Amino acid sequence: MRTKSVTSTWPSIRYVLSTSWNYSKRSIIYYSTVTLLTAMQPFLLILFPKFIIDELTGQQRPQQFILLISLMFIILTFAGYFTGYLQNLGLTQLMKVVFKQIHAHTAQNMNVDFKNTEDPVYLNQMEQAKRSLQSVQNGFQGLFHTFFACLAGFLAFIGYLTVIGRLNLGVIVFLIVSIGCSYGLSLRAKRYEYKHEQQLSELERKKKYYSDIMQDFTFGKEIRINSFNSTLVFLYNLSVQNRQEIQSAISNFYFKSDSLDIVIRLFREGIVYGYLAYLYVHQRITIGDFVMYTTAVAGFSGVLQGIMKDLAHLRTQNLYIEGLRNFLEIEQGEQDEGTSLPLPKGPYTIEFRKVSFTYLGNNQPVFNKISFIIPPHQRLAIVGHNGAGKTTLIKLLSRLYEPDSGEIMLNGINIKRFAKTDFWKLFSTVFQEIHVLAFSLAENVSLREQNESDSLRIYDSLEKAGLSEKVASLKLGILTPMQKLLDDEGVEFSGGENQRMMLARALYKNGELIILDEPTAAVDAIAEFNLYTKFNEMIGERTALYISHRLSSTRFCDQILYMEQGEISEAGTHNELLERSGKYNQMYQIQAQYYKGSEA
Ligand SMILES: Nc1ncnc2c1ncn2[C@@H]1O[C@H](COP(=O)(O)OP(=O)(O)OP(=O)(O)O)[C@@H](O)[C@H]1O
């Protein structure tokens, strides 16, 4: 995973504006127009009252007076109306852009290297990027709004400067210096907030996880039987409480900073208004000028303070946007060697050459220079105790993880040289974990939409996986919705039936390399024996890897690897390993009683 360090704010502004322009040009056009209208309105409120008061205290011409009042109201009413109207249109367009970004975030999660999905650093980055997109005040929307607010502020600032500049340049310098102090305070508060953002993301992730478990009915049985609900509620509340504590610390920091700012402001405005009163009393300005300057000074202070706050806000938004960009730019398939060789034709020989691998954050390697060959058409069984490294071996072969060193070869070519999407077409895999989707049975088997699926092949795969009777008992057949999450008519299969459905999924895909990672743990021994016999026939000439704790599967295999702590300690056929009287034999003897039953 690559991250970039936080630099200037401009790249983030450019990123937000160019992304918005690409997805919706109108978002920029509407907001720019709103900016001009917003910047213009305060001047009307400065200039019109001055001209009206000067007219009242000077020539007192009724026509001129009525004209000025009417113009002021008409212009202000229309400007206000259009600003509101365009703001609504602009917001709709901005949401369009944000949804596109959320889509990119989701796509990144589905396509990023698998190893990231088990990496807490990535998971935090993901949460932070999500918050950058979902929050209105911070992140993408925060920067977008603040940028245009800042721009409107700058335009208004130039206008005020020309008005107050006519009075005294010293007043401008004084205002700028004192407002600079407010900026410093605001920046400090924002930095404090961002410093705690990482902790907030982490707590949010935990809170979401607990909440997901509480709502996920697949945990329902365990939660009830083990009275786990109170623990979950406690953990959920704890993460909420910790979050609240951090948020109230941030609010307190803001409160102190804002209080100090008010004192600075009182001091600043007291001095400037006192000076204007002095000029009026000594008749150096008219009453119209007095009104114009006091309004301009109040406006100038407000605008400059707004700009300072917006700039401070922009600088912290930069951190959010950098986080978002870093997340979206995490490269997919970064270990690809740049070439996408076409896949060779079968039959396939697979070779592990001195492969070493350690999970990120672990001290112990799972494999240290492991080597073995799987010749074409071979049925290979990998057996061994829990944690020996069997699943990791499959993850490396299927490129969900990359070896730290060594090579995995397919017909003599390093598998890194094939595009992952091409390479994955070779595999029909059944993993330990069962993932039933709240889609129809047919879609669960084909993992394609109904109209892209081949119904005959679905029936055939279900039949081969031993589910034809079950399907016949369903009113809607293969169109039956699975689970009740989205459909009241949904059906729940038993654990063993779900595993058979996973086997049907693998059969439907019809890959050249079959991998079964303990796919039958939930089916009974006789059914397992029958399933393996059937599967064995169906595999035909294809290469197959079986991982199983039950040694009934291994007897079908041409070769068995017995793994211990990431090493292959024994290799051979079932009979060879029994004769060797080693660990495999021991394991087999322990299970022997059990198999005698199934063999009968
Ligand atoms: N995502 C992961 N992050 C860190 N360590 C992991 C991860 N997955 C597995 N491990 C560790 O790697 C080692 C090998 O695990 P692996 O799942 O490959 O074993 P296994 O032989 O398939 O075990 P089992 O028979 O229980 O399924 C174990 O020590 C495990 O704790």
The ligand as an SDF file (V2000), in Angstrom:
LIG
                    3D

 31 33  0  0  0  0  0  0  0  0999 V2000
   -4.9560  -12.9480    7.5510 N   0  0  0  0  0  0  0  0  0  0  0  0
   -4.0290  -13.4080    8.3910 C   0  0  0  0  0  0  0  0  0  0  0  0
   -3.2390  -12.5330    9.0550 N   0  0  0  0  0  0  0  0  0  0  0  0
   -2.2960  -12.9870    9.8930 C   0  0  0  0  0  0  0  0  0  0  0  0
   -2.0540  -14.2780   10.1490 N   0  0  0  0  0  0  0  0  0  0  0  0
   -2.8140  -15.2020    9.5280 C   0  0  0  0  0  0  0  0  0  0  0  0
   -3.8410  -14.8100    8.6210 C   0  0  0  0  0  0  0  0  0  0  0  0
   -4.4330  -15.9380    8.1530 N   0  0  0  0  0  0  0  0  0  0  0  0
   -3.7880  -16.9780    8.7420 C   0  0  0  0  0  0  0  0  0  0  0  0
   -2.8160  -16.5430    9.5690 N   0  0  0  0  0  0  0  0  0  0  0  0
   -1.8800  -17.3610   10.3360 C   0  0  0  0  0  0  0  0  0  0  0  0
   -1.1230  -18.1510    9.4300 O   0  0  0  0  0  0  0  0  0  0  0  0
   -0.9500  -19.4720    9.8970 C   0  0  0  0  0  0  0  0  0  0  0  0
   -1.4550  -20.4730    8.8400 C   0  0  0  0  0  0  0  0  0  0  0  0
   -2.8670  -20.2920    8.7060 O   0  0  0  0  0  0  0  0  0  0  0  0
   -3.7380  -21.1070    7.6660 P   0  0  0  0  0  0  0  0  0  0  0  0
   -5.1050  -20.5580    7.6800 O   0  0  0  0  0  0  0  0  0  0  0  0
   -3.0240  -21.1830    6.3780 O   0  0  0  0  0  0  0  0  0  0  0  0
   -3.7180  -22.5540    8.3480 O   0  0  0  0  0  0  0  0  0  0  0  0
   -4.5390  -23.8700    7.9470 P   0  0  0  0  0  0  0  0  0  0  0  0
   -3.5310  -24.9720    7.8540 O   0  0  0  0  0  0  0  0  0  0  0  0
   -5.3780  -23.6440    6.7520 O   0  0  0  0  0  0  0  0  0  0  0  0
   -5.4290  -24.0520    9.2410 O   0  0  0  0  0  0  0  0  0  0  0  0
   -6.8720  -24.7290    9.4060 P   0  0  0  0  0  0  0  0  0  0  0  0
   -6.7120  -26.1920    9.2280 O   0  0  0  0  0  0  0  0  0  0  0  0
   -7.2420  -24.3760   10.7830 O   0  0  0  0  0  0  0  0  0  0  0  0
   -7.7780  -24.1020    8.3880 O   0  0  0  0  0  0  0  0  0  0  0  0
   -1.6880  -19.5540   11.2200 C   0  0  0  0  0  0  0  0  0  0  0  0
   -0.7330  -19.4140   12.2330 O   0  0  0  0  0  0  0  0  0  0  0  0
   -2.6150  -18.3570   11.2100 C   0  0  0  0  0  0  0  0  0  0  0  0
   -2.7650  -17.8350   12.5020 O   0  0  0  0  0  0  0  0  0  0  0  0
  1  2  1  0
  2  3  1  0
  2  7  2  0
  3  4  2  0
  4  5  1  0
  5  6  2  0
  6  7  1  0
  6 10  1  0
  7  8  1  0
  8  9  2  0
  9 10  1  0
 10 11  1  0
 11 12  1  0
 11 30  1  0
 12 13  1  0
 13 14  1  0
 13 28  1  0
 14 15  1  0
 15 16  1  0
 16 17  2  0
 16 18  1  0
 16 19  1  0
 19 20  1  0
 20 21  2  0
 20 22  1  0
 20 23  1  0
 23 24  1  0
 24 25  2  0
 24 26  1  0
 24 27  1  0
 28 29  1  0
 28 30  1  0
 30 31  1  0
M  END
$$$$
